[in-house]
Amino acid sequence: MTTANSPTALDCSVSVNDMISRHPETAGVFNAYGIDTCCGGGATVQNAARDANVDAATLCNDLDAAIRVSAA
């Protein structure tokens, strides 16, 4: 996982469920951070990060990286 906090173009204001629906390859990232992708999937990515004590920018960057790897 990346640790850089550089800005990303990925919209992390969507819900966890929406992110996984749009980009199924992100499910593993959420799981790696211990973020609930089932019952807690209605929370925004940003709020889910906060609830899991994860830096939201780092999570968003890692989600973006998973999408980019999948697209390559």
C-alpha positions in Angstrom: 0.0 0.0 0.0 1.1 3.5 -0.7 1.8 5.9 2.1 2.1 9.1 0.0 -0.6 11.7 0.7 -0.5 13.3 -2.8 -3.9 14.4 -4.2 -5.8 12.0 -6.3 -8.6 12.6 -8.9 -10.6 9.8 -7.4 -13.9 10.9 -5.8 -13.8 9.6 -2.2 -17.0 11.3 -1.2 -19.0 8.4 -2.6 -20.1 5.5 -0.4 -18.0 2.4 0.0 -20.7 0.4 -1.8 -20.7 2.8 -4.7 -16.9 2.7 -4.9 -16.9 -1.1 -5.0 -19.8 -1.2 -7.5 -17.9 1.1 -9.9 -14.5 -0.4 -9.2 -14.7 -4.0 -7.8 -10.9 -4.1 -7.6 -11.1 -1.7 -4.6 -12.7 -4.3 -2.3 -9.3 -5.8 -1.4 -8.1 -2.3 -0.4 -11.0 -1.8 2.0 -10.5 -5.3 3.4 -6.8 -4.6 3.9 -7.7 -1.6 6.0 -10.4 -3.5 7.9 -13.1 -1.3 6.5 -16.6 -2.9 6.6 -17.8 -3.4 3.0 -21.0 -5.0 4.0 -23.1 -3.4 6.7 -20.9 -0.3 6.8 -20.9 0.1 3.0 -23.3 2.9 3.1 -20.8 5.3 4.7 -18.7 7.5 2.5 -15.1 6.4 1.8 -14.0 9.4 3.9 -16.2 8.6 6.8 -15.3 4.9 6.7 -11.6 5.9 6.8 -12.3 8.1 9.8 -14.2 5.3 11.6 -11.4 2.9 11.0 -8.8 5.4 12.2 -7.2 5.4 8.7 -5.9 8.6 7.0 -8.6 9.3 4.3 -6.0 10.7 1.8 -3.9 7.5 2.1 -6.9 5.3 1.6 -8.1 7.3 -1.4 -4.6 7.1 -2.9 -4.5 3.3 -2.4 -7.9 2.9 -3.9 -6.8 5.0 -6.9 -3.6 2.8 -7.2 -5.7 -0.4 -7.2 -7.9 1.0 -10.0 -4.8 2.1 -12.1 -3.2 -1.3 -11.7 -6.4 -3.0 -12.8 -6.6 -0.8 -15.8 -3.0 -1.5 -16.9 
